[in-house]
């Protein structure tokens, strides 16, 4: 993707002027970081919206979605997210001052706190509530029936297999192997450009099998498609919105839980950790460092009580 003209103009401006809202010139390193972050935002914007990146096309919702994407999908640290937001805010201030836009769309964007994400994932009752969502009868249309089967497959693969949202988005037909008593997904170039094989537990395997029976013929080989012709490959924003909708139907919001792909991945780590060696859990979920697995699968209070009860 070529650098958008607006970012090039912004880059030229800050070479000889302080960053918008600042009095002193920024260092070369800071200016380079701001431009680099803006280019990454522009790439995400184009992929998510399929329209050109420019100040007039950016909305507050776009920026908020990007913050959520950085936290839930990229697993970025809070400090990293705040730095990237500062770059976007500076760009929006510049666009307003120069008259390219009337309003600064970066205002009012909620940023994550330093509090860590819940490490335990969904508990047994919450998982049951999610499963019940897919027992509800869909609307009496082919698209609605197909959507229910597809969404169940996506949620179950995330919740029981631990695939990241970008891995769900990119998985292709040849990557999935289903057998009567086992199955696996070959994850191509996951996080860190590392390939791995993720095993499919029974529930995820059955859900995928049902989707393959319902999946329409397409001119691409992505596993997950839209449910209306021409059945394009499903994009991550649609996946995020679907997962959030499932959480609302499961009424998880009543207990303060917002369902996200990342929380489903946490749930998978939590489930796999119960009866498996940490190195097995790390291999399944693509953690190159065992410490990452231990952080995701932080023992709960009930785990500690159970362990204490077994000590004699």
Buried (B, 14 or more C-beta within 10 A) or exposed (E): EEEBEBBEBBBEBBEEEEBBEEEEBBEEEBBEBBBEBBBBBBEBBBEBBEEEBBBEBBEBEBBBBBBBBBBBBBBBEBEBBBBBBBBBBBBBBBBBEBEBBEEBBBEEBEEBEEEEBBBBBBBEEBBEBBBEBBEEEBEEEEEEBBBBBBBBBBBBBBBBBBBBBBBBBBBBEEBBEBEEEEBBBBBBEBBEEEEBEBBBBEBBBBBBBBBBEBBEEBEEEBBBBBBEEEBBBBBBBBBBEBBBEBBEBBEBEEEEBEBBBBBBBBBBBBBBBEEBEBEBBBBBBBBEEEEBBBBBBBBBEEBEEEEEEEEE
